[in-house]
Each structure stands twice: as C-alpha cells, then as structure tokens.
Amino acid sequence: MRKWLPLMTVCLGTFMLLIDVTIVNVALPDMVGDLGASFGALQWVIDAYALALAALVLGAGSIADRVGHRRAYIAGLVIFAISSLMCGLAPNPGVLIAARTVQGIGAAAMFATTFALLNSAYAGRDRGSAYGIWGAVSGASAAVGPILGGLLTEGASWRWIFFVNLPVSAIAIALCVTVLADAHAPARGRVDVGGMVSFTAAAACATYALIRANEDGWSNAGVWWLIVLAAVLLAVFVAFEARSRHAMFDLALLRNRSFVGVLLAGFLLTFAAFATFTYTSIWLQSVLGLSPLGAGLTGLPMSITAFGVSAVLGRVLHGRRPDLVIGAGLLFIGLGSLLTAALVHGPASWPALVPGLAVIGVGVGLATPILGSVSMSLVPAGRGGMAAGAVNTTRQLGFAFGIAALGSVFAARAQSSLSGGGIPDAAHVAHAIAGGQTPGLLHAAPSSGRQFLDIAAHAAAVTGVQATLAVAGAVGILASLLVVILMRPARAASREDERPPVPQPALR
C-alpha cells in the first residue's frame, strides 16, 4: 500500500486543480447575489483561473526542472491553498478574481510536475498502473466539478467550493514531505526569463482572445488584434529559444513527429471531449430548467467510464503502441460525440446525452494516461517539467479554443433556427441563448408572445447543441487519423527505458 502513496499525492493535487476549472460554473448565480456584481463580470472568476493556468504551465515546468519537481509541486500546493482561502473569504468581486488568478499560478506549478513525479516514483508495469489511475482521476475531474459545486453551493455556500481545498491541500502537503522524491537532480542552468515572459504573454493573449471571441464574436476587432499580438509574441519566443543556451523549450523537439503528435492529441482531445459541456449545460439549465446539480449529474456516465477504463486498462496498455491507443481513444471521443448529436433532437432531454457521454468516457480513459507517459519517454528525465508543461499547455488551450469555436457554431445554428421561425432580431436572441440568458429573455418578453418565444428557444438550443456535438465528433475522428499518421514511427512507450527508433533531438 505504501508504494502507492506518491500516486495518491499527485492525484490529490491533480483532482483539485482540474475540478476548480469547472466547479465554479454552477455557483456563479449565488456569487452574483452575494457579491452584488453582474454575471458578466463574475465570468472572470472562471476565466482568470483558466487564463493563468494555460499561460503559466510551460514556464512553471521549466522552473521545476531547475529547482526540483518535488519542491515546485509543494510550492504549487501552498500557493493553491492560500489563494483558495482568499477566494472563500473574498469580500468583493475584485479580490475574488485576483485570488483566482493566484490560484491558477499554484495549479500551473502542480500540473507541470505531475508526470515527472510519477516517473520518479514508478517503473515498469507499476508506471503503467500509475498513469492509468492518474488518467482516470484526470478524465473524471472535469465532470465531477459541477456535481461537487452543486452539492456545496446548495448545501452550504458558494464559499465552500474554495474552503474544501484547504484540508485536501494540507493532506497533500504532508504526503509530499514524507513520500515524494526527485529521482533526478535538478537541471543546471539559468532560468530562461526571456522565453518564459514571451511565451506566457503569447499564451495569455491567445487565451484572452478566445475568451473574448466567445463573448463578443469573431467579428470583434479586439479579438483579432489580440490574435495578431499573440502571433508576434510567439515569434519573439521562438527567437529567444533559438538563441538561448538554457532554453525552457527545446525547439528541436518539434522535429520529432511523435512529440508533435502528442501535442496535437492533447489540444484536440480537450476540444472534442470537454468543450461541448459548456453548451449542453446551458441547454439543460437555462432552457430545460434542470438544477445545477442535476445538470452536473448528467456527466456521470463519462466520469464513470473514463475512470473505469483508465484504472483497469492502464497496466494492460503499458507496452502497447501509443499511436494506436491514443488514436483509438480519439476515435471513441469522436464517435461518442456524433452519437450524442444524433440522439439530441426536438423534444429530447438529458437522457439523450447518456449513451454518447459513456462512449466519450471510454475514449478519454484510453487516451489521457498514454499522453502523459509517452511525452515523458521522448525527453531526458531532467526535462520532464518541460514535456509535461508543453502537453498540458496544449490541453488548456484546446479547451479554451474549443469553447470559443463551438460557441460560434452554437450561436450560428441557433440564429438560423430562430430566423426560420420568424423571431425578430434573431442574432441577438441566439447569442443570449448561447450565453445562458434564456430565462431573462422569456421574462422580458410580452406575455402574449412568451410561449412562442419559449418554443423557438427550445428548438434553437437543441439545434445549437446538435451542431457543437457534430463539430466535436468530426474533430475527434480527424484527430485520430492525424495522430496515428504522426506517431506511427514511435515506439517510445513499448518497453521500459527504451526510446523511439527515430532521431532524437539534442536537448540543451
């Protein structure tokens, strides 16, 4: 039992940081009433955390390689715990948003070191089992967040969604001190400040652009200026890395098709598997009238299958070709999304989601743990933070881009449905439905036309959800093909301590 304590330690941190991406969603209405802020302003309670996590995880991984993965993980836990306390005590929206930003910094330090710590603690089939359990926890966390958030908000207060992190963090810190160890000495060299600043700024601009696109649409000029600025900053980052003797990301890795395949898989997996949750939740709560807890519970089929597949097959899949395992996982995600799109129509309600979500869960359970293990096999042990940071950065950006892109798809299809139904100002109504404002629309409508608008909103929301699921399904299937093509030469995860039979980059 003691040998699994390092795994428990890493999984506690992973569970906390990932459920905090989604746990806040269901508590926003209560926060609005308690703090006296607008719903739009408090959206930054979600976005500030996601922005900090996506922008900083690669830089945090680079620092962890230099100061030690265990030390960086403990520091992340401490920052996460203190900021969680500040979130729970926040007297106004400004303090809450600032504390959530700091919480994202702590989460980035934890997320960037998980793979390296698992590699240090386990070898052989035990490593396969460890990645399987970690993948199960990771895959289930996104769906568990709304359920736990609903329970705490309805049973106690929205503040307890943050206070609950304190005892969990205390246990994780105590375990870190006693059971975690770095198998490899910290890498020598200076911290790549130029590369870190330029990449963090580029990732922050890109993520913020996607958030703005989801709120204001892709026609907004500010969105495109942010995208241009992100591209310029990314070019500056590449220039820094090409010249630096202590680069935080080795650009030579991008010549390794297997590593590029892993990055692409991380990006497209979160896009296809998780971004649709935002819009199915809007449909369930603001259109069908489910409670936050009820909407959260619809994600259980995915959580259960993801957890079961990862936990049971993690040890079995150790030694199998990673291109086929990850490709199969993405294919299941794509097929599950298409199945859900076919079942969600007309008068459909939440049961229509169950079969497809279960299939998506199988895909998440197959692909998630392998992503971590194969990325670590492609770099020396001392650069594990860099590899984990790169993969987890693409995962977070895939989620942000998926929400923005699918939001545009939802609004466009809803607008088409409303226009065909004779609703005036269909574009405004469609964006309001996509933003979860259907109850407000119905309340403001004249009583004589309320029933007609309600029927039209139901039809538009179903059409929008169908479209997002269809796009996610197509992305999952396309991702499966691309990953198999890119990763086919790699056999990095086939046996312990082997490297793929492809030229390996010279790492600085």
Residue pairs with C-beta under 8 A, 6 or more apart in sequence:
2 179
3 126
4 130
5 175
5 178
5 179
6 117
6 118
6 120
6 121
6 122
6 175
6 179
6 180
7 118
7 121
7 122
7 130
7 133
7 134
8 175
9 117
9 172
9 175
9 176
9 179
9 180
10 73
10 114
10 117
10 118
10 134
11 133
11 134
11 137
12 168
12 171
12 172
12 175
13 73
13 76
13 77
13 80
13 110
13 114
13 172
14 110
14 111
14 114
14 134
14 137
14 138
14 141
15 137
15 141
15 144
15 168
16 80
16 107
16 165
16 168
16 169
16 172
17 53
17 80
17 106
17 107
17 110
17 111
18 138
18 141
18 142
18 145
19 141
19 142
19 144
19 145
19 148
20 49
20 103
20 107
20 145
20 165
21 46
21 49
21 50
21 53
21 142
21 145
21 399
22 142
22 143
22 145
22 146
22 149
22 277
23 145
23 146
23 148
23 149
23 161
24 45
24 46
24 49
24 149
24 161
25 46
25 145
25 146
25 149
25 281
25 292
26 146
26 149
26 150
26 153
26 292
26 293
26 295
26 296
27 149
27 152
27 153
27 158
27 161
27 292
28 39
28 42
28 43
28 45
28 46
29 39
30 153
30 157
30 158
31 37
31 42
31 45
31 96
31 158
32 38
32 39
32 42
34 158
35 42
35 90
35 92
35 93
35 96
37 92
37 93
40 215
41 93
42 93
42 96
43 215
44 93
44 97
44 100
45 93
45 96
45 97
45 100
47 211
48 97
48 98
48 100
48 101
48 104
49 100
49 101
49 103
49 104
49 107
50 104
50 207
50 211
50 396
50 399
50 400
51 101
51 104
51 204
51 207
51 208
51 211
52 100
52 101
52 102
52 103
52 104
52 105
52 107
52 108
53 104
53 107
53 108
53 111
53 396
54 203
54 204
54 207
54 393
54 396
54 397
54 400
55 108
55 200
55 201
55 203
55 204
55 207
56 104
56 105
56 108
56 200
56 203
57 108
57 111
57 112
57 389
57 392
57 393
57 396
58 112
58 199
58 200
58 203
58 248
58 249
58 386
58 389
58 390
58 393
59 108
59 196
59 199
59 200
59 248
59 389
60 72
60 76
60 105
60 108
60 109
60 111
60 112
60 113
60 385
60 389
61 112
61 113
61 248
61 384
61 385
61 386
61 387
61 388
61 389
61 390
61 392
62 191
62 192
62 195
62 196
62 248
62 249
62 385
62 386
62 389
63 72
63 109
63 191
63 196
63 385
64 71
64 72
64 73
64 109
64 112
64 113
64 116
64 385
64 389
65 186
65 187
65 382
65 383
65 384
65 385
65 386
66 186
66 187
66 188
66 189
66 191
67 186
68 182
68 186
69 113
69 116
69 117
69 120
69 182
69 384
69 385
70 113
70 117
70 176
70 180
70 181
70 182
71 182
72 109
72 112
72 113
72 385
73 109
73 110
73 113
73 114
73 117
73 176
73 180
74 173
74 176
74 177
75 106
75 109
76 106
76 107
76 108
76 109
76 110
76 113
77 106
77 110
77 169
77 172
77 173
77 176
78 106
78 169
78 173
79 102
79 103
79 105
79 106
79 109
80 103
80 106
80 107
80 110
80 165
80 169
81 106
81 165
81 166
81 169
81 170
81 173
82 102
83 99
83 100
83 102
83 103
83 105
83 106
84 99
84 103
84 162
84 163
84 165
84 166
84 169
85 162
85 163
85 166
86 95
86 99
86 102
87 96
87 99
87 100
87 103
87 159
87 162
88 159
88 160
88 162
88 163
89 159
90 96
90 99
111 388
111 389
111 392
112 385
112 388
112 389
112 392
113 384
113 385
113 388
114 134
114 372
114 388
115 372
115 373
115 375
115 376
115 384
115 387
115 388
115 391
116 376
116 381
116 384
116 385
116 388
117 180
117 182
118 127
118 130
118 131
118 134
118 372
119 127
119 183
119 376
119 381
119 384
120 180
120 181
120 182
120 183
120 184
120 381
121 130
121 180
121 181
121 183
122 129
122 130
123 496
124 318
124 496
125 315
125 318
127 318
127 373
127 496
128 314
128 315
128 316
128 317
128 318
128 319
128 373
129 314
129 315
129 318
130 314
131 314
131 318
131 369
131 370
131 372
131 373
132 310
132 311
132 312
132 313
132 314
132 315
132 317
132 369
133 310
133 311
133 314
134 310
134 369
134 372
135 306
135 310
135 314
135 365
135 368
135 369
135 370
135 372
136 306
136 307
136 308
136 309
136 310
136 311
136 314
136 365
136 369
137 307
138 368
138 369
139 302
139 303
139 306
139 307
139 310
139 361
139 364
139 365
139 368
140 302
140 303
140 304
140 306
140 307
142 274
142 277
142 299
143 277
143 296
143 299
143 300
143 302
143 303
143 306
144 299
144 303
145 296
146 281
146 292
146 293
146 295
146 296
146 299
147 293
147 296
147 297
147 299
147 300
148 161
148 164
148 296
149 161
149 292
149 296
150 291
150 292
150 293
150 294
150 295
150 296
151 293
152 158
152 160
152 161
152 164
153 160
153 161
153 292
154 291
154 292
154 293
183 381
184 381
184 382
185 382
186 382
187 382
187 383
189 245
189 246
189 508
190 246
191 246
191 248
192 240
192 241
192 244
192 246
192 247
192 248
194 240
194 244
195 237
195 240
195 241
195 244
195 247
195 248
195 249
196 248
198 233
198 234
198 236
198 237
198 240
199 233
199 234
199 237
199 248
199 249
201 233
202 230
202 231
202 233
202 234
202 236
202 237
203 230
203 393
203 397
205 226
205 227
205 229
205 230
205 233
206 226
206 227
206 230
206 397
206 400
207 396
207 397
207 400
208 226
209 223
209 224
209 226
209 227
209 230
210 400
210 401
210 403
210 404
211 400
211 404
212 220
212 222
212 223
212 226
213 220
213 223
213 404
213 407
213 408
214 403
214 404
214 407
214 408
215 435
216 222
216 223
217 223
217 408
217 411
217 431
218 408
238 251
240 247
241 247
241 248
241 249
241 250
241 251
242 251
244 508
245 508
246 508
247 508
248 386
249 386
249 390
250 379
250 383
250 386
250 505
250 507
250 508
252 505
252 506
252 507
253 259
253 378
253 379
253 390
253 505
253 507
254 260
255 503
255 505
256 378
256 500
256 502
256 503
256 504
256 505
257 486
257 487
257 489
257 490
257 502
258 322
258 323
258 374
258 378
258 486
258 487
258 489
258 490
258 492
258 500
258 502
259 375
259 378
260 486
261 323
261 326
261 482
261 483
261 486
261 487
261 490
262 326
262 371
262 374
262 375
262 378
262 391
262 487
263 390
263 391
263 394
264 394
264 479
264 482
264 483
264 486
265 326
265 330
265 367
265 371
265 479
265 483
266 371
266 391
266 392
266 394
266 395
266 398
267 394
267 395
267 397
267 398
267 401
268 330
268 398
268 475
268 476
268 478
268 479
268 482
269 329
269 330
269 333
269 364
269 367
269 368
269 371
269 395
269 398
269 479
270 395
270 396
270 398
270 399
270 402
271 398
271 399
271 401
271 402
271 405
271 472
271 475
272 330
272 333
272 334
272 337
272 402
272 472
272 473
272 475
272 476
272 479
273 333
273 360
273 363
273 364
273 472
273 476
274 399
274 402
275 398
275 399
275 401
275 402
275 403
275 405
275 406
275 468
275 472
276 337
276 402
276 406
276 465
276 468
276 469
276 472
277 299
278 403
278 406
278 407
279 406
279 407
279 410
279 434
279 464
279 465
279 468
280 298
280 353
280 465
280 469
281 295
282 433
282 434
282 435
282 436
282 461
283 461
283 462
283 464
283 465
284 290
284 294
284 295
284 298
284 350
285 291
285 292
285 295
285 436
286 433
286 436
286 437
286 438
286 439
287 433
287 438
287 457
287 458
287 461
288 349
288 350
290 298
290 350
294 350
295 350
298 350
298 353
298 354
298 357
299 357
301 353
301 354
301 355
301 357
301 358
301 361
302 357
302 358
302 360
302 361
302 364
303 361
304 358
304 361
305 358
305 359
305 361
305 362
305 365
306 361
306 362
306 364
306 365
306 368
307 365
308 365
309 361
309 362
309 364
309 365
309 366
310 364
310 365
310 366
310 368
310 369
313 365
313 366
314 369
317 325
317 366
317 369
317 370
318 373
318 493
319 493
319 494
319 495
320 493
320 494
321 491
321 493
321 494
322 370
322 373
322 374
322 487
322 490
322 492
322 493
323 483
323 484
323 486
323 487
323 488
323 490
324 484
325 366
325 367
325 370
326 366
326 367
326 370
326 371
326 374
326 483
326 487
327 480
327 481
327 483
327 484
327 487
328 363
328 366
328 367
328 480
329 362
329 363
329 364
329 365
329 366
329 367
329 368
329 370
330 363
330 367
330 476
330 477
330 479
330 480
330 483
331 363
331 476
331 477
331 480
332 359
332 360
332 362
332 363
332 366
332 476
333 360
333 363
333 364
333 367
333 472
333 476
334 363
334 472
334 473
334 474
334 475
334 476
334 477
334 478
334 479
334 480
335 359
335 363
335 473
335 476
335 477
336 356
336 357
336 358
336 359
336 360
336 361
336 362
336 363
336 473
336 476
337 356
337 360
337 469
337 470
337 472
337 473
337 476
338 356
338 469
338 470
338 473
338 474
338 477
339 355
339 356
339 359
340 352
340 353
340 355
340 356
340 357
340 360
340 469
341 356
341 466
341 467
341 469
341 470
341 473
343 352
343 353
343 355
343 356
344 352
344 353
344 462
344 465
344 466
344 469
345 352
345 462
345 466
346 459
346 462
348 462
356 469
363 476
370 493
371 391
372 388
372 391
373 493
374 487
374 490
374 492
374 493
375 387
375 388
375 390
375 391
376 384
376 387
376 388
377 492
377 493
377 498
377 499
377 500
378 387
378 490
378 492
378 499
378 500
378 504
379 386
379 387
379 507
380 507
383 507
402 472
405 471
406 468
406 471
406 472
407 434
409 464
409 467
409 468
409 471
410 434
410 464
410 465
410 467
410 468
411 427
411 430
411 431
411 433
411 434
411 464
412 430
412 467
413 460
413 463
413 464
413 466
413 467
414 429
414 430
414 433
414 434
414 460
414 461
414 463
414 464
415 426
415 427
415 429
415 430
415 460
416 463
417 456
417 459
417 460
417 463
417 464
418 426
418 429
418 430
418 456
418 460
419 426
421 456
421 459
421 460
423 429
423 453
423 456
429 441
429 453
429 457
429 460
430 460
430 464
432 438
432 440
432 441
433 441
433 457
433 460
433 461
433 464
434 464
438 457
438 461
441 453
441 457
442 450
442 453
442 454
442 457
445 453
489 500
489 501
489 502
490 500
490 502
491 498
491 500
491 501
492 498
492 499
492 500
